[in-house]
Amino acid sequence: MNVIRHQTAPNPDGCRWCGYDNPHGWQYLPGKGGHQWEQPTNAQRLARMRARRANRKEQ
């Protein structure tokens, strides 16, 4: 199941799991549970940058 957590793509350096910026303390996500900020993967960073760029072009 895909869950949309953001109206726009998160910051490329946002948390791997929830996309929130660091520091974000403990966050809870269904399926993941409680977690602290974790570095996103390179693939996540690239996908987030591309989504943000595409969003800017649409406006």
N, C-alpha and C positions, 0 to 999 in steps of 0.2 A: 504494500500500500504506500503510495506517495503522498506525503503531507506537505502542503505549501505553507511555509513558515514566514515568508517575506513577500511583500507586494512587489518589490524590486529585488534584483540580485543582491546578496549580501556583500559586504566588503570582502575583497579577495583574501585578506588575511584574517577574516572572521573565523570563529571556531569551526573545526572540522565537522562537528555534529549538528550544531544549531545555527551557525553563521553569525552569532553575536560577537561583537568586538571584545577584545581582551582589555581590562579584566572584566569578567562577567560572573565571578563567583560560582556557586553551584547552580546548575540549571537541571531541570527534569524534562525528559522527552519520553513519550510512550515508545516502547521498544528498545530504548537505550538506557533509560533510567537516569539517575543522578550522575552528573559529570562536571568536571572543570574544563576550562578552555584547553583545547588540543589543537595543535598546528594542522592546518588543512593540507591535503595532498597537493602535489603539483597539478594533477588533473583537475582538482576542484578549483584551484586558483585560476587556471586557464579558462575553465568553463564560466566562472564568475566574471572574469574580465570580459569575456566575449559577450555574455548576457548584458552586462552593464553598458558596453559599447553599443550593442544593438538597441537597447532601450533609449540611449541618447539620440540615435539616428531617427527613431520613431517620433520624437518630440519636436 
